[in-house]
Amino acid sequence: MIQRIQSVYLFLVAVCAVVCLCMPVGHFHQDGIGIADFYNLWLTMADGARVFAPWAMFVLLVLAAFTSFAAIFLFKRRMFQVRLSVFSSLILVGYYIVFGVFVYVFKFRYDADFTLSWTAAFPAVGLILDYLAFRNIMKDELIVRSLDRLR
């Protein structure tokens, strides 16, 4: 059934990933002067040029959004839905690892300080929602298994 609470959680994970895709996740600055805005797909320099080095972050968020959204419609295959939820969580953890690597590299390449944006928290919210979806899917699976034993 698509109207379960875990479907709402999985949909919100996809929404969090898409919102994070569209907004900057941080800013680089030197001596209080902004030199670049850090998006998930590119780095926008102060002169307007775009450096497409962090494309891997974009791919990870798109993959997390797609797997979470696809898991909504797999409600008849609960264990596969659980696997997709765990896979989405692992992708979001990998996103933060890649995010940290890119920030570290760009800080030293441009000799700048980094300020984190509030939109960088959306994948963490997605992780929490993935966990809640996982718990509720497993709860449904245990209920179905307990009913199969009584027959």
MORANOR-V548067 format. One record per backbone hydrogen bond with DSSP energy under -1.0 kcal/mol. CO is the residue of the C=O (numbers start at 1). NH is the residue of the N-H. E is the energy in kcal/mol with one decimal. If there is no record, write none. Layout:
co->CO nh->NH e->E
co->CO nh->NH e->E
This chain:
co->4 nh->8 e->-1.1
co->5 nh->9 e->-2.2
co->6 nh->10 e->-2.6
co->7 nh->11 e->-2.2
co->8 nh->12 e->-2.4
co->9 nh->13 e->-1.8
co->10 nh->14 e->-1.9
co->11 nh->15 e->-2.3
co->12 nh->16 e->-2.7
co->13 nh->17 e->-2.2
co->14 nh->18 e->-2.2
co->15 nh->19 e->-2.7
co->16 nh->20 e->-2.1
co->17 nh->21 e->-1.6
co->18 nh->22 e->-1.3
co->25 nh->117 e->-2.1
co->26 nh->38 e->-3.0
co->27 nh->115 e->-2.8
co->28 nh->35 e->-2.5
co->28 nh->36 e->-1.7
co->29 nh->113 e->-3.0
co->30 nh->33 e->-2.1
co->33 nh->30 e->-2.5
co->35 nh->46 e->-1.7
co->36 nh->28 e->-2.8
co->37 nh->44 e->-2.5
co->38 nh->25 e->-2.8
co->38 nh->26 e->-1.0
co->40 nh->58 e->-1.1
co->42 nh->39 e->-2.5
co->43 nh->51 e->-2.2
co->44 nh->37 e->-2.6
co->45 nh->48 e->-1.7
co->49 nh->45 e->-3.1
co->51 nh->43 e->-2.1
co->54 nh->57 e->-1.0
co->55 nh->59 e->-2.1
co->56 nh->60 e->-2.2
co->57 nh->61 e->-2.0
co->58 nh->62 e->-2.4
co->59 nh->63 e->-2.5
co->60 nh->64 e->-2.3
co->61 nh->65 e->-2.4
co->62 nh->66 e->-2.6
co->63 nh->67 e->-2.6
co->64 nh->68 e->-2.0
co->65 nh->69 e->-2.3
co->66 nh->70 e->-2.7
co->67 nh->71 e->-1.9
co->71 nh->74 e->-1.0
co->74 nh->77 e->-1.2
co->77 nh->81 e->-2.0
co->78 nh->82 e->-2.2
co->79 nh->83 e->-2.0
co->80 nh->84 e->-2.3
co->81 nh->85 e->-2.0
co->82 nh->86 e->-2.5
co->83 nh->87 e->-2.6
co->84 nh->88 e->-2.5
co->85 nh->89 e->-1.9
co->86 nh->90 e->-2.4
co->87 nh->91 e->-2.2
co->88 nh->92 e->-2.1
co->89 nh->93 e->-2.1
co->90 nh->94 e->-2.4
co->91 nh->95 e->-2.0
co->92 nh->96 e->-1.7
co->93 nh->97 e->-1.7
co->94 nh->98 e->-2.6
co->95 nh->99 e->-2.8
co->96 nh->100 e->-2.2
co->97 nh->101 e->-2.0
co->98 nh->102 e->-2.5
co->99 nh->103 e->-2.4
co->100 nh->104 e->-2.3
co->101 nh->105 e->-2.5
co->102 nh->106 e->-2.9
co->103 nh->107 e->-2.3
co->104 nh->108 e->-1.4
co->105 nh->109 e->-2.1
co->106 nh->110 e->-2.3
co->107 nh->112 e->-1.6
co->113 nh->29 e->-2.3
co->115 nh->27 e->-2.4
co->117 nh->120 e->-1.3
co->118 nh->121 e->-1.3
co->119 nh->122 e->-1.3
co->121 nh->125 e->-2.0
co->122 nh->126 e->-2.4
co->123 nh->127 e->-2.0
co->124 nh->128 e->-2.0
co->125 nh->129 e->-2.5
co->126 nh->130 e->-2.4
co->127 nh->131 e->-2.1
co->128 nh->132 e->-2.2
co->129 nh->133 e->-2.4
co->130 nh->134 e->-2.6
co->131 nh->135 e->-2.5
co->132 nh->136 e->-2.1
co->133 nh->137 e->-2.6
co->134 nh->138 e->-2.4
co->135 nh->139 e->-2.0
co->136 nh->140 e->-2.0
co->137 nh->141 e->-2.3
co->138 nh->142 e->-2.5
co->139 nh->143 e->-1.8
co->140 nh->144 e->-2.4
co->141 nh->145 e->-2.5
co->142 nh->146 e->-2.1
co->143 nh->147 e->-1.8
co->144 nh->148 e->-1.6
co->145 nh->149 e->-1.2
